[in-house]
Amino acid sequence: MPDSVDTRRVSDLPLDELVACHECDLLMRKPQLALGEKAQCPLCGYELYAHRHNVVERSLALVIAALLLYVPANFLPIMQLNLLGQSSQDTVWSGVLGLFNTGMPGIAVVVFLCSMAIPLLKLLCQLAVLLSIRWNIGRSYGLLIYRIYHHLRDWGMLEVYLMGVLVAIVKLADLAELSFGLGLICFVSLLLVQVWLEVVMSPHQIWQALSGEDTHAGD
């Protein structure tokens, strides 16, 4: 990690050599990092960006894993409820249908978008961006798709849905017999993989690779 970041005469530097801290807005000279190093703001200590190893390959592996988990996470039973001799199995998709069929189509659409549609669209955007870098094709389209992805980031709310499931489990535990299904394991795994992907897929390196400035994003 660099000991300090040179902030002298920043007004005389071109924009592509400058970086601003997302937390305190300090404008400074962009440090040159070696693999494995991180740049921190000298004023507030916020991590500006990192230069990670094999960003594209590691991110691709995680995206593919997330896509493989997507179908079982949403369509396999999350839990089975046994109450007064009646048994029912609940999935994410059945929850959306249940809201729609009980006269709450607006809430059903919101749940569908935030827990199924947008997370899938985010993964597909990440896959397209990474493949455009890996195969060195259509990087201008990759830039557009990556911008779309950043606009979608705050709308995929798998963690909120998971919290709702946990609250339901706690409330129903004393009223009925509950058993967990494979869908819950896949859903939690999908959430963890996506969090790991956010950490590994360094935005700074992806932007540089898409603009042609960084030819070692996969190193």
Backbone as JSON, one array per atom type, in Angstrom:
{
  "sequence": "MPDSVDTRRVSDLPLDELVACHECDLLMRKPQLALGEKAQCPLCGYELYAHRHNVVERSLALVIAALLLYVPANFLPIMQLNLLGQSSQDTVWSGVLGLFNTGMPGIAVVVFLCSMAIPLLKLLCQLAVLLSIRWNIGRSYGLLIYRIYHHLRDWGMLEVYLMGVLVAIVKLADLAELSFGLGLICFVSLLLVQVWLEVVMSPHQIWQALSGEDTHAGD",
  "N": [[0.85, -1.18, 0.0], [0.64, 2.22, -0.87], [2.56, 4.69, 0.86], [1.86, 7.39, 0.92], [-0.17, 9.8, -0.82], [0.37, 11.9, -3.51], [-0.63, 15.16, -3.44], [-0.03, 17.6, -4.5], [-0.19, 20.53, -6.56], [-2.46, 19.79, -8.06], [-4.27, 21.06, -9.66], [-2.97, 21.57, -11.99], [-2.79, 19.24, -13.35], [-3.83, 16.81, -15.84], [-7.23, 15.55, -16.23], [-7.41, 12.76, -16.32], [-5.4, 11.92, -14.69], [-6.15, 12.36, -12.16], [-7.92, 11.75, -9.1], [-10.83, 11.61, -7.08], [-11.84, 11.5, -3.7], [-14.46, 9.44, -2.58], [-15.7, 9.85, -0.17], [-14.78, 12.2, 1.27], [-14.32, 13.99, -0.74], [-11.79, 14.9, -1.46], [-9.45, 16.01, -3.78], [-6.94, 14.53, -5.66], [-3.68, 13.43, -6.84], [-3.67, 10.61, -8.96], [-2.58, 7.59, -7.73], [-0.06, 5.24, -8.78], [-0.43, 1.85, -8.81], [0.9, -1.3, -7.78], [0.32, -4.83, -8.41], [-1.98, -6.16, -6.11], [-1.87, -4.04, -4.34], [-3.43, -1.3, -2.51], [-5.05, 1.87, -2.71], [-5.42, 4.56, -0.5], [-7.31, 7.3, 0.84], [-5.53, 10.12, 1.94], [-6.62, 11.85, 3.75], [-9.1, 10.99, 4.97], [-8.88, 8.25, 5.04], [-10.38, 6.52, 3.47], [-10.84, 3.78, 1.23], [-9.69, 4.19, -1.95], [-9.31, 2.79, -4.41], [-8.39, -0.5, -5.6], [-5.8, -2.7, -6.82], [-6.23, -5.6, -8.06], [-5.45, -9.15, -8.33], [-5.94, -11.13, -11.27], [-8.59, -10.22, -11.98], [-10.66, -10.35, -13.96], [-10.87, -13.13, -14.62], [-11.42, -14.3, -12.1], [-13.76, -12.95, -11.42], [-15.44, -13.75, -13.52], [-15.69, -16.48, -12.93], [-17.15, -16.33, -10.54], [-19.49, -15.04, -11.41], [-20.57, -16.96, -13.16], [-20.98, -19.04, -11.32], [-22.94, -17.8, -9.73], [-25.03, -17.55, -11.59], [-25.61, -20.22, -12.03], [-26.63, -20.88, -9.56], [-28.91, -19.38, -9.51], [-31.43, -20.33, -10.59], [-32.16, -22.7, -8.95], [-32.22, -21.31, -6.49], [-34.42, -19.65, -6.68], [-36.58, -21.23, -7.47], [-36.65, -23.67, -6.16], [-37.92, -25.23, -3.16], [-37.91, -23.08, -0.36], [-38.69, -23.36, 2.3], [-40.64, -25.75, 4.16], [-43.91, -25.86, 5.36], [-45.78, -27.15, 7.96], [-48.94, -27.3, 9.18], [-51.59, -27.92, 11.27], [-52.04, -30.43, 10.11], [-51.87, -29.87, 7.43], [-49.74, -29.33, 4.66], [-47.33, -27.25, 3.09], [-45.21, -25.98, 0.53], [-42.87, -23.43, 0.04], [-41.55, -21.18, -2.33], [-39.41, -18.65, -3.79], [-40.58, -17.77, -6.16], [-43.2, -18.78, -5.87], [-43.99, -17.19, -3.79], [-44.17, -14.69, -5.02], [-46.28, -15.22, -6.82], [-48.26, -15.8, -4.94], [-48.67, -13.32, -3.66], [-49.67, -11.89, -5.83], [-52.0, -13.29, -6.44], [-53.55, -12.84, -4.19], [-54.57, -10.33, -4.35], [-52.68, -8.27, -4.34], [-51.14, -7.01, -6.53], [-49.33, -4.93, -7.11], [-47.37, -5.01, -5.04], [-46.47, -7.57, -5.56], [-45.24, -7.25, -8.06], [-43.14, -5.52, -7.37], [-41.67, -7.16, -5.58], [-41.0, -9.22, -7.35], [-39.38, -7.83, -9.21], [-37.25, -6.83, -7.58], [-36.22, -9.08, -6.28], [-35.9, -11.09, -8.15], [-35.91, -10.39, -11.05], [-34.21, -8.04, -11.41], [-31.77, -8.79, -9.97], [-31.01, -10.95, -11.68], [-30.69, -9.59, -14.12], [-28.57, -7.9, -13.42], [-26.5, -9.8, -13.08], [-26.32, -10.79, -15.7], [-25.5, -8.47, -17.01], [-22.99, -8.08, -15.81], [-21.73, -10.42, -16.71], [-21.69, -9.96, -19.51], [-20.05, -7.67, -19.63], [-17.62, -8.62, -18.56], [-17.0, -10.65, -20.41], [-16.66, -9.11, -22.7], [-14.3, -7.82, -22.08], [-12.6, -10.01, -21.66], [-12.57, -11.33, -24.14], [-11.92, -9.25, -25.73], [-13.71, -7.74, -27.35], [-16.24, -5.56, -28.59], [-16.0, -3.43, -26.66], [-16.94, -0.85, -26.36], [-19.69, -1.22, -26.2], [-19.58, -2.67, -23.9], [-18.88, -0.7, -22.04], [-21.25, 0.81, -21.99], [-23.05, -1.12, -21.01], [-21.92, -1.59, -18.53], [-22.36, 0.84, -17.29], [-25.14, 0.76, -17.16], [-25.39, -1.39, -15.42], [-24.38, -0.24, -13.03], [-26.4, 1.55, -12.46], [-28.35, -0.22, -11.77], [-27.54, -1.41, -9.44], [-28.45, -0.65, -6.85], [-31.0, -1.62, -6.79], [-31.36, -4.32, -6.72], [-32.32, -6.48, -4.29], [-31.68, -8.81, -2.65], [-30.81, -9.38, -0.07], [-32.68, -8.08, 1.53], [-34.98, -9.55, 0.99], [-34.14, -11.99, 2.06], [-33.97, -11.3, 4.76], [-36.69, -10.92, 5.25], [-37.6, -13.56, 4.95], [-36.27, -14.77, 7.13], [-37.47, -13.41, 9.28], [-40.1, -14.33, 8.97], [-39.67, -17.04, 9.52], [-38.92, -16.97, 12.22], [-41.31, -16.0, 13.4], [-43.14, -17.97, 12.75], [-42.18, -20.23, 13.92], [-43.1, -21.11, 16.44], [-45.7, -21.74, 15.91], [-46.08, -23.6, 13.94], [-44.79, -26.55, 12.31], [-41.66, -26.38, 10.93], [-39.53, -26.94, 8.16], [-36.45, -26.71, 6.49], [-35.64, -26.1, 3.08], [-33.78, -27.08, 0.09], [-33.71, -24.87, -1.48], [-33.36, -22.65, 0.19], [-30.7, -22.9, 1.02], [-29.43, -22.59, -1.45], [-30.27, -20.01, -2.03], [-29.09, -18.42, 0.0], [-26.44, -19.01, -0.61], [-26.27, -17.87, -3.17], [-26.58, -15.17, -2.51], [-24.25, -14.74, -0.97], [-22.26, -15.28, -2.88], [-22.72, -13.18, -4.66], [-22.1, -10.98, -3.06], [-19.38, -11.49, -2.65], [-18.56, -11.25, -5.28], [-18.94, -8.51, -5.72], [-16.85, -7.52, -4.23], [-14.56, -8.64, -5.45], [-14.69, -7.83, -8.16], [-13.22, -5.3, -9.15], [-14.12, -2.0, -9.55], [-12.53, 0.13, -10.53], [-10.48, -1.13, -12.03], [-12.03, -2.45, -13.92], [-13.29, -0.33, -15.31], [-10.99, 0.86, -16.41], [-10.04, -1.24, -18.01], [-12.13, -1.52, -19.86], [-11.97, 0.91, -21.15], [-9.6, 0.65, -22.39], [-7.26, 1.35, -21.1], [-6.07, -0.27, -19.25], [-4.4, -3.1, -19.71], [-3.9, -5.33, -18.27], [-5.85, -6.41, -16.7], [-6.65, -8.96, -16.31], [-4.48, -10.15, -15.12]],
  "CA": [[0.0, 0.0, 0.0], [1.46, 3.4, -0.91], [2.61, 5.41, 2.12], [1.16, 8.67, 0.81], [-0.66, 10.15, -2.14], [0.82, 13.25, -3.83], [-1.75, 16.05, -3.73], [0.49, 18.92, -4.86], [-0.41, 21.08, -7.89], [-3.43, 18.96, -8.76], [-4.98, 21.87, -10.65], [-2.2, 21.6, -13.23], [-2.75, 17.9, -13.93], [-5.0, 16.42, -16.65], [-8.26, 14.88, -15.44], [-7.2, 11.32, -16.24], [-4.39, 11.64, -13.67], [-6.7, 12.78, -10.88], [-8.96, 10.93, -8.48], [-11.49, 12.27, -5.96], [-12.32, 10.59, -2.66], [-15.92, 9.36, -2.56], [-16.19, 10.19, 1.15], [-14.49, 13.58, 1.68], [-14.18, 14.79, -1.97], [-10.44, 15.39, -1.65], [-8.93, 15.78, -5.13], [-5.52, 14.2, -5.52], [-3.04, 12.73, -7.95], [-3.97, 9.18, -8.97], [-1.36, 6.81, -7.51], [0.18, 4.05, -9.59], [-0.4, 0.71, -7.9], [1.33, -2.63, -8.21], [-0.68, -5.85, -8.13], [-2.18, -6.43, -4.7], [-1.85, -2.83, -3.54], [-4.64, -0.49, -2.4], [-4.83, 3.3, -2.49], [-6.31, 5.13, 0.49], [-7.33, 8.75, 0.94], [-4.68, 10.54, 3.05], [-7.37, 12.69, 4.68], [-10.09, 10.25, 5.76], [-8.54, 6.83, 5.09], [-11.28, 5.72, 2.63], [-10.16, 3.06, 0.15], [-10.03, 4.77, -3.25], [-9.43, 1.65, -5.31], [-7.37, -1.52, -5.41], [-5.32, -3.35, -8.04], [-6.29, -7.0, -7.65], [-4.96, -10.17, -9.25], [-6.88, -11.94, -12.05], [-9.93, -9.69, -11.73], [-11.62, -10.83, -14.94], [-11.06, -14.57, -14.49], [-12.09, -14.59, -10.82], [-15.13, -12.43, -11.5], [-16.2, -14.63, -14.41], [-16.01, -17.71, -12.19], [-18.2, -16.03, -9.58], [-20.73, -14.77, -12.16], [-21.09, -18.25, -13.63], [-21.5, -19.73, -10.14], [-24.18, -17.15, -9.34], [-26.06, -17.89, -12.57], [-25.99, -21.61, -11.79], [-27.42, -20.91, -8.33], [-30.09, -18.53, -9.62], [-32.67, -21.1, -10.79], [-32.57, -23.4, -7.73], [-32.49, -20.38, -5.39], [-35.73, -19.02, -6.85], [-37.66, -22.15, -7.81], [-36.7, -24.79, -5.24], [-38.55, -24.84, -1.9], [-37.11, -22.47, 0.69], [-39.07, -24.05, 3.52], [-41.91, -26.48, 4.14], [-44.71, -25.51, 6.53], [-46.79, -28.14, 8.36], [-49.83, -26.67, 10.15], [-52.88, -28.58, 11.41], [-52.13, -31.53, 9.18], [-51.7, -29.42, 6.05], [-48.34, -29.05, 4.33], [-47.12, -26.4, 1.92], [-43.82, -25.64, 0.24], [-42.79, -22.05, -0.44], [-40.38, -20.74, -3.08], [-39.46, -17.22, -4.09], [-41.56, -17.58, -7.24], [-44.55, -18.99, -5.34], [-44.3, -16.02, -2.99], [-44.62, -13.65, -5.95], [-47.62, -15.61, -7.29], [-49.18, -15.68, -3.83], [-49.01, -11.9, -3.5], [-50.48, -11.48, -6.97], [-53.33, -13.92, -6.37], [-54.3, -12.36, -3.03], [-55.0, -8.96, -4.56], [-51.61, -7.29, -4.14], [-50.27, -7.09, -7.72], [-48.25, -3.94, -7.04], [-46.31, -5.56, -4.2], [-45.93, -8.74, -6.26], [-44.33, -6.76, -9.11], [-41.94, -5.0, -6.7], [-40.9, -8.31, -5.1], [-40.45, -9.9, -8.53], [-38.3, -7.03, -9.77], [-36.12, -6.68, -6.67], [-35.67, -10.36, -5.82], [-35.67, -12.03, -9.25], [-35.59, -9.82, -12.36], [-33.04, -7.16, -11.39], [-30.55, -9.56, -9.71], [-30.62, -11.69, -12.89], [-30.2, -8.62, -15.1], [-27.25, -7.49, -12.97], [-25.55, -10.86, -13.38], [-26.12, -10.83, -17.15], [-24.69, -7.3, -17.36], [-21.62, -8.37, -15.4], [-21.2, -11.43, -17.61], [-21.42, -9.32, -20.8], [-18.9, -6.78, -19.46], [-16.41, -9.42, -18.38], [-16.69, -11.32, -21.67], [-16.15, -8.11, -23.65], [-12.9, -7.6, -21.72], [-11.84, -11.26, -21.83], [-12.43, -11.63, -25.56], [-11.5, -8.01, -26.39], [-14.67, -7.39, -28.4], [-17.38, -4.74, -28.19], [-15.78, -2.76, -25.38], [-17.8, 0.33, -26.28], [-20.95, -1.72, -25.66], [-19.3, -3.04, -22.52], [-18.96, 0.52, -21.23], [-22.67, 1.14, -21.84], [-23.67, -2.13, -20.15], [-21.41, -1.41, -17.18], [-23.08, 1.99, -16.73], [-26.48, 0.27, -16.81], [-25.23, -2.2, -14.22], [-24.23, 0.62, -11.86], [-27.71, 2.11, -12.14], [-29.19, -1.3, -11.23], [-26.95, -1.99, -8.23], [-29.22, -0.37, -5.64], [-32.36, -2.13, -6.91], [-31.38, -5.75, -6.41], [-32.4, -6.51, -2.83], [-31.78, -10.18, -2.16], [-30.62, -9.41, 1.38], [-33.95, -7.68, 2.14], [-35.87, -10.72, 0.9], [-33.66, -12.98, 3.02], [-34.4, -10.85, 6.09], [-38.12, -11.23, 5.35], [-37.72, -15.01, 5.18], [-35.84, -15.06, 8.5], [-38.51, -12.91, 10.18], [-41.22, -15.27, 8.88], [-39.3, -18.28, 10.21], [-38.98, -16.72, 13.66], [-42.7, -15.84, 13.82], [-43.9, -19.2, 12.55], [-41.52, -21.36, 14.58], [-43.9, -21.59, 17.56], [-47.06, -22.02, 15.47], [-46.14, -24.71, 12.99], [-43.56, -27.31, 12.12], [-40.95, -25.87, 9.77], [-38.32, -27.62, 7.7], [-35.79, -25.91, 5.48], [-35.41, -26.78, 1.83], [-32.53, -26.82, -0.63], [-33.79, -23.53, -2.04], [-32.8, -21.68, 1.14], [-29.24, -23.02, 0.93], [-29.03, -21.99, -2.72], [-30.53, -18.57, -1.96], [-28.02, -17.84, 0.82], [-25.2, -19.14, -1.38], [-26.34, -16.87, -4.22], [-26.34, -13.87, -1.89], [-22.84, -14.67, -0.59], [-21.47, -15.19, -4.1], [-22.86, -11.84, -5.21], [-21.31, -10.08, -2.21], [-17.98, -11.76, -2.98], [-18.34, -10.7, -6.61], [-18.82, -7.06, -5.59], [-15.51, -7.25, -3.7], [-13.52, -9.05, -6.4], [-14.81, -7.11, -9.43], [-12.75, -3.95, -8.85], [-14.65, -1.06, -10.55], [-11.45, 0.92, -11.14], [-9.81, -1.93, -13.06], [-12.98, -2.74, -14.99], [-13.42, 0.88, -16.14], [-9.75, 1.02, -17.16], [-9.98, -2.29, -19.04], [-13.11, -1.21, -20.9], [-11.51, 2.09, -21.9], [-8.35, 0.32, -23.05], [-6.11, 1.88, -20.37], [-5.45, -1.34, -18.46], [-4.34, -4.35, -20.48], [-3.49, -6.4, -17.36], [-6.94, -6.66, -15.75], [-6.73, -10.4, -16.04], [-3.25, -10.67, -14.53]],
  "C": [[0.89, 1.24, 0.0], [1.4, 4.14, 0.42], [1.84, 6.71, 2.07], [0.74, 8.88, -0.63], [-0.29, 11.61, -2.39], [-0.37, 14.11, -4.24], [-1.29, 17.43, -4.17], [0.19, 19.26, -6.31], [-1.4, 20.24, -8.69], [-4.17, 19.75, -9.84], [-4.26, 21.91, -11.99], [-2.17, 20.25, -13.94], [-3.96, 17.64, -14.8], [-5.96, 15.57, -15.81], [-8.01, 13.39, -15.29], [-6.11, 10.93, -15.25], [-4.87, 11.99, -12.27], [-7.74, 11.77, -10.39], [-9.53, 11.71, -7.29], [-12.0, 11.22, -4.97], [-13.84, 10.62, -2.63], [-16.51, 9.81, -1.23], [-16.0, 11.67, 1.49], [-14.26, 14.52, 0.5], [-12.79, 15.4, -2.15], [-9.95, 15.02, -3.05], [-7.43, 15.59, -5.05], [-5.0, 13.53, -6.78], [-3.32, 11.24, -7.83], [-2.68, 8.38, -8.78], [-1.27, 5.61, -8.45], [0.39, 2.87, -8.65], [0.18, -0.53, -8.57], [0.23, -3.63, -7.85], [-0.75, -6.13, -6.63], [-2.19, -5.22, -3.81], [-3.2, -2.13, -3.55], [-4.25, 0.96, -2.17], [-5.88, 3.82, -1.52], [-6.2, 6.65, 0.5], [-6.47, 9.18, 2.13], [-5.42, 11.37, 4.08], [-8.3, 11.89, 5.58], [-9.83, 8.75, 5.82], [-9.43, 5.94, 4.25], [-10.49, 5.04, 1.51], [-10.62, 3.6, -1.2], [-10.25, 3.68, -4.28], [-8.28, 0.69, -5.03], [-6.98, -2.1, -6.77], [-5.18, -4.84, -7.73], [-5.81, -7.93, -8.76], [-6.12, -10.84, -9.98], [-8.33, -11.52, -11.87], [-10.95, -10.31, -12.67], [-11.92, -12.32, -14.75], [-11.8, -14.92, -13.2], [-13.54, -14.11, -10.84], [-16.0, -13.28, -12.39], [-16.61, -15.91, -13.7], [-17.16, -17.47, -11.22], [-19.53, -15.73, -10.27], [-21.37, -16.06, -12.63], [-21.68, -19.04, -12.46], [-22.83, -19.14, -9.7], [-25.32, -17.49, -10.3], [-26.53, -19.34, -12.39], [-26.86, -21.75, -10.54], [-28.76, -20.22, -8.48], [-31.39, -19.34, -9.71], [-33.05, -21.89, -9.54], [-32.9, -22.47, -6.57], [-33.9, -19.81, -5.47], [-36.88, -20.0, -7.06], [-37.68, -23.43, -6.98], [-37.29, -24.33, -3.91], [-37.56, -24.24, -0.9], [-37.41, -23.12, 2.03], [-40.4, -24.75, 3.31], [-42.63, -26.22, 5.45], [-45.77, -26.58, 6.76], [-47.64, -27.54, 9.47], [-51.19, -27.37, 10.12], [-53.09, -29.66, 10.35], [-52.0, -31.15, 7.72], [-50.25, -29.0, 5.82], [-48.26, -28.18, 3.07], [-45.64, -26.09, 1.78], [-43.78, -24.27, -0.43], [-41.46, -21.81, -1.16], [-40.48, -19.24, -3.28], [-40.53, -16.93, -5.14], [-42.99, -17.78, -6.73], [-44.97, -17.84, -4.44], [-44.81, -14.86, -3.85], [-46.04, -13.96, -6.44], [-48.66, -15.47, -6.18], [-49.61, -14.24, -3.58], [-49.93, -11.43, -4.62], [-51.91, -12.03, -6.85], [-54.16, -13.46, -5.19], [-54.64, -10.88, -3.14], [-53.95, -7.9, -4.29], [-50.65, -7.32, -5.32], [-49.11, -6.11, -7.69], [-47.07, -4.44, -6.23], [-45.66, -6.77, -4.87], [-44.93, -8.32, -7.33], [-43.03, -6.25, -8.49], [-41.05, -6.14, -6.21], [-40.25, -9.04, -6.26], [-39.25, -9.14, -9.09], [-37.06, -7.05, -8.87], [-35.47, -8.0, -6.27], [-35.36, -11.33, -6.95], [-35.16, -11.35, -10.52], [-34.3, -9.0, -12.34], [-31.76, -7.9, -10.99], [-30.07, -10.37, -10.92], [-30.05, -10.74, -13.94], [-28.81, -8.12, -14.72], [-26.18, -8.53, -13.32], [-25.27, -10.94, -14.88], [-25.29, -9.64, -17.62], [-23.23, -7.54, -16.99], [-20.97, -9.39, -16.32], [-20.83, -10.81, -18.96], [-20.19, -8.42, -20.72], [-17.61, -7.58, -19.37], [-16.02, -10.15, -19.66], [-16.15, -10.34, -22.72], [-14.68, -7.79, -23.36], [-12.07, -8.84, -22.03], [-11.58, -11.56, -23.28], [-12.02, -10.41, -26.39], [-12.39, -7.66, -27.58], [-15.77, -6.5, -27.8], [-17.2, -4.0, -26.89], [-16.59, -1.48, -25.25], [-19.18, -0.05, -25.76], [-20.78, -2.14, -24.21], [-19.37, -1.85, -21.58], [-20.42, 0.9, -20.96], [-23.34, 0.17, -20.86], [-23.2, -1.96, -18.71], [-22.06, -0.2, -16.51], [-24.5, 1.58, -16.31], [-26.42, -0.55, -15.53], [-25.13, -1.33, -12.96], [-25.54, 1.29, -11.48], [-28.63, 1.06, -11.5], [-28.74, -1.77, -9.85], [-27.83, -1.81, -7.0], [-30.62, -0.96, -5.67], [-32.46, -3.64, -6.69], [-31.28, -5.95, -4.92], [-32.59, -7.92, -2.31], [-31.66, -10.24, -0.65], [-31.9, -9.0, 2.11], [-34.94, -8.84, 2.12], [-35.46, -11.78, 1.91], [-34.06, -12.59, 4.44], [-35.89, -11.13, 6.3], [-38.36, -12.7, 5.62], [-37.36, -15.36, 6.62], [-36.87, -14.59, 9.52], [-39.71, -13.85, 10.17], [-40.92, -16.57, 9.61], [-39.41, -18.11, 11.71], [-40.43, -16.66, 14.15], [-43.5, -17.13, 13.73], [-43.35, -20.39, 13.33], [-42.36, -21.95, 15.7], [-45.31, -22.01, 17.15], [-47.16, -23.27, 14.6], [-44.79, -25.41, 12.94], [-42.9, -26.86, 10.82], [-39.76, -26.76, 9.44], [-37.76, -26.84, 6.53], [-35.5, -26.75, 4.24], [-34.09, -26.4, 1.18], [-32.53, -25.41, -1.21], [-33.2, -22.48, -1.13], [-31.28, -21.7, 1.1], [-28.73, -22.35, -0.34], [-29.2, -20.47, -2.7], [-29.44, -17.86, -1.16], [-26.69, -17.9, 0.08], [-25.14, -18.1, -2.49], [-26.03, -15.49, -3.67], [-24.86, -13.7, -1.54], [-21.93, -14.55, -1.81], [-21.54, -13.79, -4.7], [-22.1, -10.81, -4.38], [-19.82, -10.24, -2.51], [-17.63, -11.16, -4.34], [-18.16, -9.18, -6.57], [-17.43, -6.67, -5.09], [-14.44, -7.52, -4.74], [-13.52, -8.19, -7.66], [-14.5, -5.63, -9.21], [-13.24, -2.96, -9.92], [-13.56, -0.27, -11.27], [-10.78, 0.15, -12.27], [-10.75, -2.25, -14.22], [-13.14, -1.53, -15.91], [-12.17, 1.07, -17.0], [-9.64, 0.0, -18.29], [-10.93, -2.0, -20.18], [-12.69, -0.02, -21.76], [-10.18, 1.85, -22.59], [-7.11, 0.8, -22.33], [-5.36, 0.78, -19.63], [-5.52, -2.64, -19.26], [-4.0, -5.55, -19.61], [-4.58, -6.7, -16.34], [-7.07, -8.13, -15.41], [-5.49, -10.99, -15.43], [-3.4, -10.87, -13.05]]
}
